[in-house]
């Protein structure tokens, strides 16, 4: 998003227009009886704006506006001065009046959009930003803001179209490549969620999950899932090639050749019947997402694959650009996906050099330091951020959980209580708070928080803590019942581990 300094060019356009109007309409003979000279005051206001003394400029424009209430150009400048001085709500009211009087003033539309974004209302901001872009279509900074607002509302299809317009005019724009890549990625995730809801464990679902395991270099798991996918869909194109790549990664070139032959035995696709397959092989991913029918499972599979490829292509373009915030943010996310948190920390630190005041980057750095178990450095950033966002659920969770890991439960509890108060659905915070209370022997206080987290217990640890809490609270029956469930979870995990170790072995082609 633009800083106030970067917005300077736009607000100066409005000032020039206002001066011209005043000099034409108010002569020396028309001065007020009290000697008020609008040209002098407007000149002082312009100088204040140029010196970034926005509050001073707003006062001067307010005086002018009270004397000339029907001048839309003046209202526009007053609105911009109010916005830039931090009076966002007041700026919206006056800018709306300015556009009502004169809809052609492009800067007023832009600042109306910015003011609404600053208030956390991207849905309200979009119509104003669109009005501005209708008048200034090649303002790529403004279009970037518009695209980001669309993305924040999960309107990813529309954001993609806006990023394309930016890249057409600025093919080396790293922000646009990052934006379009993350939009493609979000669309892929949206369509996968749809597949997951209507056909979980289907051959298509298994093949896509296997693809994700390959990215994470979990080859044994991917091999197992690809095999399961082929059991359901023996003619699903590309899967034998995927298995062959795993074989080659493991040095089994003869086995890889067998899988590649099996792929070849499927024959050349009939493009009259397999249109999306042919488009995929031709690299025409845009056609797939435009023409695929997401209500059909096979089409849905290829749409997801197409969006995955569009994501990869966008991020590849970004990664080839000179060092920038976006390049390092991309690399950080890639390392996070691989669980390489030390490397992701390094990338977020480099991104921070380009945006030293960016709260999002600081949060990501704090999170990755936490995941890398560098609690002191993570906590330093968290405490800094809490000064400006004292009620933020994620920050309070991090502060509390770090203290809990350091066995400072009494200090952790106030932060964790604040986290669950800010977001009662924050299960990780409830779990951490329950454990903290238990470490202080406060079973009654721990129980409601552990109960909140019980449905997310994958390894049995929450059941175990809750069983102990029930026991200490004198609830023997609940304690026995919960401990029994804990034992069942352990047995199930042990059986699954043994089965998985048997299933995921990479074996010769069948």
Protein Blocks (a to p, Z undefined) as FASTA:
>chain_A
ZZfklmmmmmmmmmmmmmmmmmmmmcfklpcfkopafklmmmmmmmmmmnopaklmmmmm
mmmmmmmmmbmklmmmmmmmmmmnopamlmmmmmmmmmmmmmmlmklmmmmmmmmmmnop
aklmmmmmmmmmmmmmmlmklmmmmmmmmmmnopaklmmmmmmmmmmmmmmlmklmmmmm
mmmmmmmmmmmmmmmmmmghiaklmmmmmmmmmmnopaklmmmmmmmmmmmmmmlghjlm
mmmmmmmmnopaklmmmmmmmmmmnopadfklmmmlmmmmnopaklmmmmpcfkbmklmm
mmmmmmmmmmmmmmmmmmmpccdfklmmmmmmmmmmnopaklmmmmmmmmmmmmmmlmkl
mmmmmmmmmmnopaklmmmmmmmmmmmmmmbmklmmmmmmmmmmnopaklmmmmmmmmmm
mmmmlmklmmmmmmmmmmnopaklmmmmmmmmmmmpmnommmmmmmmmmmmnopaklmmm
mmmmmmmmmmmmmmmmmmmmmmmpccddZZ
